Amino acid sequence: MTSTNPKPKHSTIKQAGLELVAATTASAFSKTIVAPLDRLKLLSQVQNELIRTDKLKGQWSGYQDMFSKTVRFQGGSSFWRGNYTNILRYTIQNGTGLTAKDQIHRIDPLGSSFGKSGKNFIYGGCGGVVGVLISYPLEYARSRLANDIKTGKQFNGIFHALKMAHQNEGFRGIYKGISISIPTIFVYRALIFGGYDTFSEYLDDKNNSSESSSSIVTGFKKFLGGYLIAAFAGATVYPFDTMRQRMIVTTGESKGYNSWSHQIAMIVQKEGVSALYKGLSMNLLRNVGTAMAVFGYDHVKKVIV
């Protein structure tokens, strides 16, 4: 995904714009495909929080029970509830993150201080932080809408969710969870962006030295590698993502947490460490969408940039 052309075909501004188009196109497509998996993962993560705050009467017995009851009470289309917000959030976050990462690569502030692979990971993490800072209000709204299980709907849309957060806790409510998101997203995106770039460069260098290389086989290897990298990255930061999602759904609630340390102590004490990994299996399936996004960006960019 990093640029290796010594002479860019376009000006820096135009190239950044085209890269943003490539990133947002790949991101929007992938998120729409995996939206039902994303909602099941989110509901699984926060179900104990929904019970604790009296929004859910009892636990679902499994994904099948969760799926069937969601369809029965909210309809099949509810699996795409908040998907517009999620697409907007993810395209901005992933699009600006990927674009920022490539622009930082071109500026190359670290110079020769680190090797190429090391810079892939560091610049990938920095790009991820840029993306989450810009898109976080949408991240908050997406989580609230996806976890809205009331029949009559607690929130009417993006602006209503953000308005209620601001009324309950001010500007801080809209950015609830950001303090743990920044280090989490740095590690997550460093692994995904940096890992994919390094793996992709390795395959390209290997194919350039081999006359028998196949573009189809290389493409499959890149997609599979992208999925395995995304799955590993997601599992690595998953407990922190669970904490953030659960913190978000307590906005405006009397049964909230005083701090991150208070939250993790309460969860581990009452529910066990395994509660931090609820929904992980669904997240592993959902990572197919993440692999589609980075793989799609890599290939769309080669066509239009």
C-alpha positions in Angstrom: 0.0 0.0 0.0 3.0 2.3 0.3 4.1 4.3 -2.7 7.3 3.1 -4.4 7.1 5.3 -7.5 10.0 7.8 -7.6 7.9 10.2 -9.8 4.2 10.4 -8.8 1.7 10.6 -11.6 -0.2 13.3 -9.9 0.4 16.3 -7.7 0.6 15.6 -3.9 -2.9 17.1 -3.3 -4.5 15.3 -6.2 -2.8 12.0 -5.3 -4.0 12.4 -1.7 -7.6 13.0 -3.0 -7.5 10.0 -5.2 -6.2 7.8 -2.4 -9.0 9.1 -0.2 -11.5 8.0 -2.9 -10.0 4.6 -3.1 -10.0 4.2 0.6 -13.6 5.3 1.1 -14.9 3.2 -1.7 -13.2 0.0 -0.4 -14.3 0.8 3.2 -18.0 1.5 2.4 -18.4 -1.7 0.4 -16.7 -3.9 3.0 -18.7 -2.5 5.9 -22.1 -2.9 4.2 -21.3 -6.6 3.5 -20.4 -7.4 7.1 -22.9 -5.1 8.9 -25.0 -8.0 10.4 -21.9 -9.6 11.8 -20.8 -6.3 13.2 -24.1 -5.8 15.0 -24.1 -9.3 16.5 -20.6 -8.7 17.7 -21.6 -5.4 19.3 -24.7 -6.8 21.0 -22.6 -9.7 22.4 -20.0 -7.3 23.8 -22.5 -5.1 25.6 -25.3 -7.6 26.6 -24.2 -7.7 30.2 -24.1 -3.9 30.3 -27.6 -3.7 28.8 -28.8 -6.1 31.5 -27.1 -4.0 34.2 -28.7 -0.8 33.0 -32.2 -2.5 32.7 -32.4 -2.4 28.9 -32.3 -6.2 28.5 -34.2 -8.7 30.7 -31.8 -11.6 30.4 -28.9 -13.0 28.4 -29.1 -14.4 25.0 -28.3 -18.1 24.9 -26.1 -17.7 21.9 -25.8 -16.1 18.5 -28.7 -18.1 17.1 -30.9 -16.9 20.0 -29.6 -13.3 19.6 -30.3 -13.4 15.8 -33.8 -14.9 16.0 -35.0 -12.5 18.8 -33.5 -9.5 17.0 -35.4 -10.5 13.8 -38.6 -11.2 15.7 -38.7 -7.9 17.7 -36.9 -5.5 15.4 -37.0 -7.1 11.9 -34.3 -8.3 9.6 -33.4 -4.8 8.5 -32.4 -3.9 12.0 -29.1 -5.7 11.4 -28.2 -2.7 9.3 -29.4 -0.3 12.0 -26.8 2.4 12.3 -25.1 1.1 9.1 -25.3 4.5 7.4 -23.5 6.0 10.4 -21.1 3.1 10.5 -20.3 3.5 6.8 -19.8 7.2 7.2 -17.7 6.6 10.4 -15.6 3.8 8.9 -15.0 5.5 5.5 -13.9 8.7 7.3 -11.8 6.8 9.9 -10.3 4.3 7.5 -10.2 6.7 4.5 -8.4 9.4 6.4 -6.3 6.9 8.3 -5.0 5.2 5.1 -4.5 8.5 3.3 -2.7 10.0 6.3 -0.5 6.9 6.6 0.6 7.2 3.0 1.2 10.9 3.3 3.3 10.4 6.4 5.3 7.8 4.5 6.0 10.4 1.8 7.1 13.0 4.3 9.0 10.3 6.2 9.7 12.2 9.5 11.7 9.3 10.9 14.1 9.2 8.0 16.7 6.5 8.5 16.1 6.2 12.3 14.0 3.1 11.7 14.0 0.3 9.1 11.3 0.2 6.4 9.2 -2.4 8.3 9.4 -0.4 11.6 8.2 2.8 9.8 5.4 0.8 8.2 4.0 0.0 11.7 4.7 3.4 13.3 3.2 5.4 10.4 0.3 3.0 10.2 -0.5 3.6 13.9 -0.2 7.4 13.4 -2.6 7.3 10.5 -5.1 5.3 12.6 -5.0 7.9 15.3 -5.6 10.7 12.8 -8.7 8.8 11.5 -10.2 8.1 14.9 -9.8 11.7 16.2 -11.7 13.0 13.1 -14.4 10.4 13.2 -15.0 9.7 16.9 -18.4 11.4 17.3 -19.7 9.1 14.5 -18.0 6.1 16.3 -20.0 7.0 19.4 -23.3 7.4 17.5 -22.7 4.1 15.6 -22.3 2.3 18.9 -25.4 3.8 20.4 -27.6 3.1 17.4 -26.3 -0.5 16.9 -27.0 -1.3 20.6 -30.4 0.4 20.7 -32.6 -2.7 21.3 -35.8 -0.9 22.5 -38.8 -1.7 20.3 -39.7 2.0 20.0 -36.0 3.0 19.5 -34.2 5.1 22.1 -32.5 7.2 19.3 -33.9 8.5 16.0 -30.6 8.8 14.3 -27.0 10.2 14.4 -27.9 13.7 15.4 -30.4 12.6 18.1 -27.8 10.2 19.6 -25.2 13.0 19.7 -27.7 15.5 21.0 -28.7 13.2 23.9 -25.0 12.6 24.7 -24.3 16.3 24.8 -27.4 16.9 27.0 -26.4 14.2 29.5 -22.6 14.8 29.7 -21.7 17.8 27.5 -19.0 17.6 24.9 -17.3 14.9 27.0 -20.2 12.6 26.4 -19.7 12.7 22.6 -16.1 11.7 23.0 -16.8 9.1 25.8 -14.2 6.4 25.5 -11.7 8.4 23.4 -8.9 8.1 26.0 -8.7 4.4 25.6 -9.4 4.5 21.9 -6.3 6.4 21.0 -3.7 3.9 22.3 -5.9 1.0 21.2 -6.4 2.3 17.6 -2.6 3.1 17.4 -1.8 -0.6 18.2 -4.6 -1.9 16.0 -3.9 0.2 12.9 -0.1 -0.2 13.3 -0.6 -4.0 13.1 -3.1 -3.9 10.3 -1.7 -1.1 8.1 1.9 -1.8 8.9 1.5 -5.5 8.8 -0.3 -5.5 5.5 2.2 -3.0 3.9 5.2 -5.1 5.1 3.6 -8.4 3.9 2.5 -6.9 0.6 6.0 -5.4 -0.1 7.5 -8.8 0.7 5.3 -10.6 -1.8 5.9 -7.9 -4.5 9.7 -8.1 -4.0 9.5 -11.9 -4.2 7.3 -11.8 -7.4 9.6 -9.3 -9.0 12.5 -11.7 -8.7 10.4 -14.7 -10.0 9.3 -15.1 -13.6 6.6 -17.6 -12.7 4.6 -15.4 -10.4 0.8 -15.2 -10.8 -1.1 -12.1 -10.1 -4.2 -14.2 -9.1 -2.1 -16.3 -6.6 -0.4 -13.1 -5.3 -3.8 -11.4 -4.9 -5.2 -14.4 -2.9 -2.1 -14.4 -0.7 -2.5 -10.7 0.0 -6.1 -11.1 0.9 -5.5 -14.1 3.1 -2.5 -12.3 4.7 -4.7 -9.2 5.3 -7.3 -11.3 7.0 -4.9 -13.1 9.3 -3.3 -9.8 10.2 -6.7 -8.2 10.9 -7.8 -11.2 13.0 -4.6 -11.1 15.1 -4.8 -7.3 15.5 -8.5 -7.5 16.5 -7.9 -10.2 19.1 -4.9 -8.3 20.5 -7.0 -5.2 21.4 -10.4 -6.8 21.9 -10.7 -6.4 25.7 -10.1 -2.7 25.3 -12.7 -2.4 22.6 -15.2 -4.2 24.8 -14.5 -1.8 27.6 -15.0 1.2 25.3 -18.3 -0.2 23.9 -19.6 -0.9 27.4 -18.5 2.6 28.6 -20.3 4.2 25.6 -23.7 2.6 26.4 -23.6 3.9 30.0 -23.7 7.5 28.8 -26.3 9.4 30.8 -27.0 6.3 33.0 -26.9 6.4 36.8 -25.1 3.0 36.7 -22.0 4.2 35.0 -18.3 3.8 35.8 -16.0 6.3 37.6 -13.0 5.4 35.5 -11.4 2.7 33.3 -9.8 1.1 36.4 -13.2 1.0 38.1 -14.8 -0.5 35.0 -12.3 -3.3 34.5 -12.3 -4.1 38.2 -16.1 -4.4 38.3 -16.3 -6.5 35.1 -13.6 -8.9 36.2 -14.9 -9.2 39.7 -18.6 -9.8 38.8 -18.3 -11.5 35.3 -14.8 -12.8 35.0 -12.0 -12.1 32.5 -14.0 -14.0 29.7 -16.6 -11.1 29.7 -14.0 -8.9 28.0 -13.8 -11.4 25.1 -17.6 -11.7 24.5 -18.2 -11.6 20.7 -14.7 -12.4 19.8 -15.7 -15.3 17.5 -18.1 -13.1 15.6 -15.3 -10.5 15.4 -13.0 -13.0 13.7 -15.7 -13.5 11.0 -16.2 -9.7 10.8 -12.4 -9.3 10.1 -13.1 -10.5 6.6 -14.5 -7.0 6.0 -11.3 -5.4 7.3 -9.3 -7.5 5.0 -11.5 -6.5 2.1 -11.0 -2.9 3.0 -7.2 -2.9 3.1 -6.9 -5.3 0.1 -9.5 -3.3 -1.9 -7.8 0.0 -1.1 -4.4 -1.5 -2.3 -5.9 -2.6 -5.6 -8.3 0.3 -6.3 -5.5 2.8 -5.6 -3.3 1.1 -8.2 -6.1 1.7 -10.8 -7.0 5.3 -10.1 -3.9 6.9 -8.6 
